[in-house]
Amino acid sequence: MTETTLEDVERSLDRATELETEEAVSVLRTARQDLEDLGTAADVDEQRRQELEDRLDQRIREVKNRDAYDSGLGSAMNPEDGDAP
């Protein structure tokens, strides 16, 4: 079995921006697990791993926000943008 690298995780983060919400969440969950697994590896740059973890958290928020906006909450939160009375 090939061990996941920080570069693999970074590619997953980039790929998640282009996916539909469900698939993006799945990819991001896998990336989170990979980062956790890499946290115990002696040869991993811990600073870079932490930076990727921060990017992962941000990407998860972006996907959730995108999903909420796409589901109509965006227009409810911004009535002046839609057909508000």
N, C-alpha and C positions, 0 to 999 in steps of 0.2 A: 504494500500500500504506500502510495506517495504522500509525504507529509505536506500539509498546506503551508504556504509561506505568506509573509506579509504582503507580497506582491499579488498573490491570489486573492487575498481579502480586499485589497485595493481595487482590483478589477471587478470584484463582486459589487462593491459600493458604486462604482461608476455604472455598471450594468443596471443596477436597480433603478436608476433615474429614468430609464427608457421602458420600464415594464409597467404593466397594469398593477393595480394596488395589491391584489392577492399574491401575485407572483413576486412582486417587489418585497413584500413582507416576508415571504418564504426565503428569498435570497438573503435578506438582511438578518433573519434569525440564524441561518446557517453561518453567515459571516460573524455574528456575535459569538457563536459557539466556537468557531475557528479561532477567534481572537482570545477567548478564554483558554482554549487549549494551548495556544502559543505563549500564554502568560507564564507557563511553567517550564518552557524550553530555555535552556541556558544560553543558546547561541542567538537569541532574538534581541534586537535593539528595543529595549523597554520603552524608551522615549517615543520611538516611531510607532510602536504598538499602541501606546496611549493616545497618540495623535489620531491613529486610525479609529480607535474606540470612540474618541470625541466626534470624529466625522460620521461614524456609524450612528451615534445618538442623534446627531443633527439630521441625517438622512431619514431616520425613522420618523422624526417630527415632521419633516417635509412631506413624507408619504401620507402620514395621518392628516396633515393639514390639507393636502391635495385631495384626499378622499372626502374629507368633510366639505370642502368647497364644491367638489364635483357632485356631491349628493344633495346639493341645494341649500346647505347651511350658509354658503357664501352669500346668496341672494337674500336670505333671511337676516343676515348680519349687516347687510348693506342695502337697505330698502330703496335708497335713492338710485341704485344702479338698475333696478328692475321696474316693474310696473306698480310701484307704490302709489297709493292715492294722493 
